[in-house]
Structures are given as C-alpha cells and as structure tokens.
Amino acid sequence: MTDDEVAGFLREARKLQLATINPDGTPHLVTMFYGLTDGLISFWTYGKAQKTRNIIRDPRVTCLIEAGDDYFELRGAMVYGKARLVDDPAEILRIGTGITLRMTGLEDPEPMRQYVEQTARKRLAFLVEPTKMVSWDHRRLR
C-alpha cells in the first residue's frame, strides 16, 4: 500500500495486535483498541499491566492492524516502533477519549465522559513512534 493508503487504513481500523517483549525475550501479544494522536498510533492501558511493564523495560513494540477474511481480501500494516510513555493526566484523558470514541463509534464524548475520566485515573498512555512499516493488500492479487 502507498503511504496514503496505509494512513487511510489506520484511520478506519479500530483494533490492533500489540507485541511487547517479556523479560525472558518471548513476545507478549494482546489485542488493543487504539487511536491516532497527532498522526501516531496511541493506546492506553493499566499501569500494572504486563504490556506496560514490558514497555517500561524495553520500549520496542510491533503493532499489527489487519482486515479481511478470505485470502484475496487480506490487507494490513505492521508498524515497528518505540512506545513513548505518556503520563500527563490531561494527555491520558485526551488519548483515552479518542480511543473510546473510536471503540464505541460515538461522535460526542459526553455520554462516555464519566467512564473515561474515572478509567483515566488508573491508566497510562503510549504513543508509537514508528521506525519501520510493512503493508500488504491481497485484493490487488486478483
């Protein structure tokens, strides 16, 4: 995919597979709802989560975003990068609000405001600064 196609794909998707590195070197892989904050993949999670502990120790991550059920529909992007910690409460709230809106499909944050504000107190956020990107679109193989 072109850079513009990847950017569009990242705007329309909602979930990614996040890989971090466990202390023993094995991958830790989880599904996350994500947002785009200032053009970067963003996510939030609890401070005590395994992925958080892994990122604090080693910020290298891989994010896989994919779509399609049949072989000739498969498309995706794999973003390699470093996750940068966001611990400013106002920024965590902003990132969390964006993710929640994408996750729920709502345009107005007001119905979710109390949930987001309460949840944000226990969370940290991360921005993924990409170092490499790989993409594919099997729809073009036909």
CYANA upper distance limits for C-alpha pairs under 8 A (distance plus 0.5 A):
  1 MET  CA      5 GLU  CA      6.11
  1 MET  CA      6 VAL  CA      6.52
  1 MET  CA    135 SER  CA      6.36
  1 MET  CA    136 TRP  CA      6.47
  1 MET  CA    137 ASP  CA      7.04
  2 THR  CA      6 VAL  CA      6.70
  3 ASP  CA      7 ALA  CA      6.64
  4 ASP  CA      8 GLY  CA      6.70
  5 GLU  CA      9 PHE  CA      6.58
  6 VAL  CA     10 LEU  CA      6.61
  6 VAL  CA     77 ALA  CA      7.44
  6 VAL  CA    135 SER  CA      7.77
  7 ALA  CA     11 ARG  CA      6.75
  8 GLY  CA     12 GLU  CA      6.86
  9 PHE  CA     13 ALA  CA      6.72
  9 PHE  CA     76 GLY  CA      8.41
 10 LEU  CA     14 ARG  CA      8.41
 10 LEU  CA     65 ILE  CA      8.00
 11 ARG  CA     36 LEU  CA      7.77
 13 ALA  CA     65 ILE  CA      7.84
 14 ARG  CA     33 PHE  CA      6.18
 14 ARG  CA     34 TYR  CA      6.52
 14 ARG  CA     35 GLY  CA      7.88
 14 ARG  CA    102 ARG  CA      6.91
 14 ARG  CA    103 MET  CA      6.93
 15 LYS  CA     31 THR  CA      7.17
 15 LYS  CA     32 MET  CA      6.00
 15 LYS  CA     33 PHE  CA      4.91
 15 LYS  CA     34 TYR  CA      6.43
 15 LYS  CA     65 ILE  CA      7.28
 16 LEU  CA     31 THR  CA      6.17
 16 LEU  CA     32 MET  CA      5.92
 16 LEU  CA     33 PHE  CA      6.91
 16 LEU  CA     34 TYR  CA      7.37
 16 LEU  CA     63 CYS  CA      6.68
 16 LEU  CA     64 LEU  CA      5.96
 16 LEU  CA     65 ILE  CA      5.23
 16 LEU  CA     66 GLU  CA      8.02
 17 GLN  CA     29 LEU  CA      7.05
 17 GLN  CA     30 VAL  CA      6.07
 17 GLN  CA     31 THR  CA      5.04
 17 GLN  CA     32 MET  CA      6.77
 17 GLN  CA     63 CYS  CA      6.09
 17 GLN  CA     64 LEU  CA      5.47
 17 GLN  CA     65 ILE  CA      7.02
 18 LEU  CA     28 HIS  CA      8.45
 18 LEU  CA     29 LEU  CA      6.05
 18 LEU  CA     30 VAL  CA      5.85
 18 LEU  CA     31 THR  CA      6.65
 18 LEU  CA     32 MET  CA      7.23
 18 LEU  CA     61 VAL  CA      7.48
 18 LEU  CA     62 THR  CA      6.45
 18 LEU  CA     63 CYS  CA      5.28
 18 LEU  CA     64 LEU  CA      7.14
 19 ALA  CA     27 PRO  CA      6.61
 19 ALA  CA     28 HIS  CA      5.93
 19 ALA  CA     29 LEU  CA      4.97
 19 ALA  CA     30 VAL  CA      7.20
 19 ALA  CA     61 VAL  CA      6.06
 19 ALA  CA     62 THR  CA      5.60
 19 ALA  CA     63 CYS  CA      6.90
 20 THR  CA     27 PRO  CA      6.29
 20 THR  CA     28 HIS  CA      5.65
 20 THR  CA     29 LEU  CA      7.10
 20 THR  CA     51 LYS  CA      6.67
 20 THR  CA     54 ASN  CA      6.67
 20 THR  CA     55 ILE  CA      7.08
 20 THR  CA     59 PRO  CA      8.34
 20 THR  CA     60 ARG  CA      7.24
 20 THR  CA     61 VAL  CA      5.55
 20 THR  CA     62 THR  CA      7.46
 21 ILE  CA     25 GLY  CA      6.21
 21 ILE  CA     26 THR  CA      6.44
 21 ILE  CA     27 PRO  CA      5.36
 21 ILE  CA     28 HIS  CA      6.34
 21 ILE  CA     54 ASN  CA      6.35
 21 ILE  CA     55 ILE  CA      8.04
 21 ILE  CA     58 ASP  CA      7.53
 21 ILE  CA     60 ARG  CA      7.99
 21 ILE  CA     61 VAL  CA      8.01
 22 ASN  CA     26 THR  CA      5.84
 22 ASN  CA     27 PRO  CA      6.39
 22 ASN  CA     28 HIS  CA      6.50
 22 ASN  CA     54 ASN  CA      6.29
 23 PRO  CA     54 ASN  CA      7.61
 28 HIS  CA     51 LYS  CA      7.62
 32 MET  CA     43 PHE  CA      7.84
 33 PHE  CA     43 PHE  CA      7.44
 33 PHE  CA     99 ILE  CA      7.17
 33 PHE  CA    103 MET  CA      6.93
 34 TYR  CA     41 ILE  CA      7.22
 34 TYR  CA     42 SER  CA      6.15
 34 TYR  CA     43 PHE  CA      5.37
 34 TYR  CA     44 TRP  CA      8.32
 34 TYR  CA     99 ILE  CA      5.97
 34 TYR  CA    102 ARG  CA      8.30
 34 TYR  CA    103 MET  CA      8.42
 35 GLY  CA     41 ILE  CA      6.38
 35 GLY  CA     42 SER  CA      5.53
 35 GLY  CA     43 PHE  CA      6.73
 35 GLY  CA     95 ILE  CA      7.67
 35 GLY  CA     98 GLY  CA      6.48
 35 GLY  CA     99 ILE  CA      5.19
 35 GLY  CA    102 ARG  CA      7.45
 36 LEU  CA     40 LEU  CA      5.73
 36 LEU  CA     41 ILE  CA      5.26
 36 LEU  CA     42 SER  CA      6.08
 36 LEU  CA     98 GLY  CA      8.22
 36 LEU  CA     99 ILE  CA      8.49
 37 THR  CA     41 ILE  CA      6.92
 37 THR  CA     42 SER  CA      6.50
 37 THR  CA     95 ILE  CA      7.29
 37 THR  CA     98 GLY  CA      8.44
 37 THR  CA    127 LEU  CA      8.07
 40 LEU  CA    127 LEU  CA      6.67
 40 LEU  CA    128 VAL  CA      6.49
 40 LEU  CA    129 GLU  CA      7.15
 41 ILE  CA    127 LEU  CA      6.34
 41 ILE  CA    128 VAL  CA      5.84
 41 ILE  CA    129 GLU  CA      8.33
 42 SER  CA     95 ILE  CA      7.49
 42 SER  CA    125 ALA  CA      7.62
 42 SER  CA    126 PHE  CA      6.06
 42 SER  CA    127 LEU  CA      5.04
 42 SER  CA    128 VAL  CA      6.75
 43 PHE  CA     95 ILE  CA      7.76
 43 PHE  CA     96 GLY  CA      8.02
 43 PHE  CA     99 ILE  CA      7.67
 43 PHE  CA    125 ALA  CA      6.18
 43 PHE  CA    126 PHE  CA      6.02
 43 PHE  CA    127 LEU  CA      7.37
 44 TRP  CA     92 ILE  CA      7.96
 44 TRP  CA     95 ILE  CA      7.91
 44 TRP  CA     96 GLY  CA      6.94
 44 TRP  CA    123 ARG  CA      6.86
 44 TRP  CA    124 LEU  CA      6.09
 44 TRP  CA    125 ALA  CA      4.55
 44 TRP  CA    126 PHE  CA      6.66
 45 THR  CA     49 ALA  CA      7.48
 45 THR  CA     52 THR  CA      7.75
 45 THR  CA    123 ARG  CA      5.74
 45 THR  CA    124 LEU  CA      6.21
 45 THR  CA    125 ALA  CA      6.89
 46 TYR  CA     52 THR  CA      7.78
 46 TYR  CA    122 LYS  CA      6.41
 46 TYR  CA    123 ARG  CA      4.85
 46 TYR  CA    124 LEU  CA      6.64
 47 GLY  CA     52 THR  CA      6.50
 47 GLY  CA     53 ARG  CA      8.21
 47 GLY  CA    122 LYS  CA      7.27
 47 GLY  CA    123 ARG  CA      6.03
 47 GLY  CA    124 LEU  CA      6.28
 48 LYS  CA     52 THR  CA      7.02
 48 LYS  CA     53 ARG  CA      7.29
 49 ALA  CA     53 ARG  CA      6.96
 50 GLN  CA     54 ASN  CA      6.58
 51 LYS  CA     55 ILE  CA      6.60
 52 THR  CA     56 ILE  CA      6.65
 53 ARG  CA     57 ARG  CA      6.84
 54 ASN  CA     58 ASP  CA      6.44
 54 ASN  CA     59 PRO  CA      7.86
 55 ILE  CA     59 PRO  CA      4.82
 55 ILE  CA     60 ARG  CA      7.42
 55 ILE  CA     61 VAL  CA      8.18
 55 ILE  CA     83 ALA  CA      7.31
 56 ILE  CA     85 LEU  CA      8.38
 59 PRO  CA     82 LYS  CA      5.53
 59 PRO  CA     83 ALA  CA      5.62
 59 PRO  CA     84 ARG  CA      7.59
 60 ARG  CA     80 TYR  CA      8.09
 60 ARG  CA     81 GLY  CA      6.31
 60 ARG  CA     82 LYS  CA      5.03
 60 ARG  CA     83 ALA  CA      6.92
 61 VAL  CA     80 TYR  CA      6.52
 61 VAL  CA     81 GLY  CA      6.02
 61 VAL  CA     82 LYS  CA      6.28
 61 VAL  CA     83 ALA  CA      6.99
 61 VAL  CA    128 VAL  CA      8.41
 62 THR  CA     78 MET  CA      7.31
 62 THR  CA     79 VAL  CA      6.15
 62 THR  CA     80 TYR  CA      5.02
 62 THR  CA     81 GLY  CA      6.86
 63 CYS  CA     78 MET  CA      6.09
 63 CYS  CA     79 VAL  CA      5.53
 63 CYS  CA     80 TYR  CA      6.95
 64 LEU  CA     76 GLY  CA      7.76
 64 LEU  CA     77 ALA  CA      6.46
 64 LEU  CA     78 MET  CA      5.02
 64 LEU  CA     79 VAL  CA      6.99
 65 ILE  CA     76 GLY  CA      5.96
 65 ILE  CA     77 ALA  CA      5.88
 65 ILE  CA     78 MET  CA      6.90
 66 GLU  CA     74 LEU  CA      7.79
 66 GLU  CA     75 ARG  CA      6.27
 66 GLU  CA     76 GLY  CA      4.54
 66 GLU  CA     77 ALA  CA      6.95
 67 ALA  CA     73 GLU  CA      8.07
 67 ALA  CA     74 LEU  CA      6.29
 67 ALA  CA     75 ARG  CA      6.00
 67 ALA  CA     76 GLY  CA      6.65
 68 GLY  CA     73 GLU  CA      5.27
 68 GLY  CA     74 LEU  CA      4.92
 68 GLY  CA     75 ARG  CA      6.95
 69 ASP  CA     73 GLU  CA      6.83
 69 ASP  CA     74 LEU  CA      7.09
 70 ASP  CA     74 LEU  CA      6.96
 71 TYR  CA    138 HIS  CA      7.39
 72 PHE  CA    138 HIS  CA      5.49
 72 PHE  CA    139 ARG  CA      5.58
 72 PHE  CA    140 ARG  CA      8.40
 72 PHE  CA    141 LEU  CA      7.39
 72 PHE  CA    142 ARG  CA      7.53
 73 GLU  CA    137 ASP  CA      7.99
 73 GLU  CA    138 HIS  CA      6.25
 73 GLU  CA    139 ARG  CA      5.62
 74 LEU  CA    136 TRP  CA      8.34
 74 LEU  CA    137 ASP  CA      6.57
 74 LEU  CA    138 HIS  CA      5.69
 74 LEU  CA    139 ARG  CA      7.28
 75 ARG  CA    135 SER  CA      7.92
 75 ARG  CA    136 TRP  CA      5.73
 75 ARG  CA    137 ASP  CA      4.59
 75 ARG  CA    138 HIS  CA      6.36
 75 ARG  CA    139 ARG  CA      7.91
 76 GLY  CA    135 SER  CA      6.03
 76 GLY  CA    136 TRP  CA      6.00
 76 GLY  CA    137 ASP  CA      7.10
 77 ALA  CA    133 MET  CA      7.43
 77 ALA  CA    134 VAL  CA      6.14
 77 ALA  CA    135 SER  CA      4.65
 77 ALA  CA    136 TRP  CA      7.08
 78 MET  CA    133 MET  CA      6.15
 78 MET  CA    134 VAL  CA      5.65
 78 MET  CA    135 SER  CA      6.69
 79 VAL  CA    130 PRO  CA      6.74
 79 VAL  CA    131 THR  CA      8.17
 79 VAL  CA    132 LYS  CA      6.61
 79 VAL  CA    133 MET  CA      5.10
 79 VAL  CA    134 VAL  CA      7.14
 80 TYR  CA    130 PRO  CA      6.16
 80 TYR  CA    131 THR  CA      6.16
 80 TYR  CA    132 LYS  CA      5.62
 80 TYR  CA    133 MET  CA      6.56
 81 GLY  CA    128 VAL  CA      6.45
 81 GLY  CA    129 GLU  CA      5.82
 81 GLY  CA    130 PRO  CA      4.57
 81 GLY  CA    131 THR  CA      5.21
 81 GLY  CA    132 LYS  CA      7.17
 82 LYS  CA    128 VAL  CA      6.06
 82 LYS  CA    129 GLU  CA      5.80
 82 LYS  CA    130 PRO  CA      7.05
 82 LYS  CA    131 THR  CA      7.87
 83 ALA  CA    126 PHE  CA      6.25
 83 ALA  CA    127 LEU  CA      5.96
 83 ALA  CA    128 VAL  CA      4.91
 83 ALA  CA    129 GLU  CA      6.74
 84 ARG  CA    126 PHE  CA      5.80
 84 ARG  CA    127 LEU  CA      5.66
 84 ARG  CA    128 VAL  CA      6.73
 84 ARG  CA    129 GLU  CA      7.63
 85 LEU  CA    124 LEU  CA      7.78
 85 LEU  CA    125 ALA  CA      6.64
 85 LEU  CA    126 PHE  CA      5.21
 85 LEU  CA    127 LEU  CA      7.26
 86 VAL  CA     91 GLU  CA      7.47
 86 VAL  CA     92 ILE  CA      7.13
 86 VAL  CA    124 LEU  CA      6.75
 86 VAL  CA    125 ALA  CA      5.43
 86 VAL  CA    126 PHE  CA      5.89
 86 VAL  CA    127 LEU  CA      7.75
 87 ASP  CA     91 GLU  CA      7.92
 87 ASP  CA     92 ILE  CA      7.09
 87 ASP  CA    124 LEU  CA      6.10
 87 ASP  CA    125 ALA  CA      7.07
 88 ASP  CA     92 ILE  CA      6.65
 89 PRO  CA     93 LEU  CA      6.63
 89 PRO  CA    120 ALA  CA      7.97
 89 PRO  CA    121 ARG  CA      8.02
 90 ALA  CA     94 ARG  CA      6.73
 91 GLU  CA     95 ILE  CA      6.55
 92 ILE  CA     96 GLY  CA      6.37
 92 ILE  CA    120 ALA  CA      6.88
 92 ILE  CA    123 ARG  CA      7.93
 92 ILE  CA    124 LEU  CA      6.80
 92 ILE  CA    125 ALA  CA      6.02
 93 LEU  CA     97 THR  CA      6.45
 93 LEU  CA    116 VAL  CA      7.52
 93 LEU  CA    117 GLU  CA      7.08
 93 LEU  CA    120 ALA  CA      6.29
 94 ARG  CA     98 GLY  CA      6.86
 95 ILE  CA     99 ILE  CA      6.78
 95 ILE  CA    125 ALA  CA      7.56
 96 GLY  CA    100 THR  CA      6.52
 96 GLY  CA    116 VAL  CA      7.04
 96 GLY  CA    120 ALA  CA      7.40
 96 GLY  CA    125 ALA  CA      8.24
 97 THR  CA    101 LEU  CA      6.64
 97 THR  CA    109 PRO  CA      7.37
 97 THR  CA    113 ARG  CA      8.20
 97 THR  CA    116 VAL  CA      6.83
 98 GLY  CA    102 ARG  CA      6.87
 99 ILE  CA    103 MET  CA      6.47
100 THR  CA    104 THR  CA      6.50
100 THR  CA    112 MET  CA      8.26
100 THR  CA    116 VAL  CA      8.04
101 LEU  CA    105 GLY  CA      6.11
101 LEU  CA    106 LEU  CA      5.63
101 LEU  CA    107 GLU  CA      6.81
101 LEU  CA    108 ASP  CA      8.08
101 LEU  CA    109 PRO  CA      7.05
102 ARG  CA    106 LEU  CA      7.54
109 PRO  CA    113 ARG  CA      6.34
112 MET  CA    116 VAL  CA      6.64
113 ARG  CA    117 GLU  CA      6.53
114 GLN  CA    118 GLN  CA      6.57
115 TYR  CA    119 THR  CA      6.51
116 VAL  CA    120 ALA  CA      6.31
117 GLU  CA    121 ARG  CA      7.29
118 GLN  CA    122 LYS  CA      8.26
119 THR  CA    123 ARG  CA      7.19
120 ALA  CA    124 LEU  CA      8.00
137 ASP  CA    141 LEU  CA      8.42
138 HIS  CA    142 ARG  CA      8.24
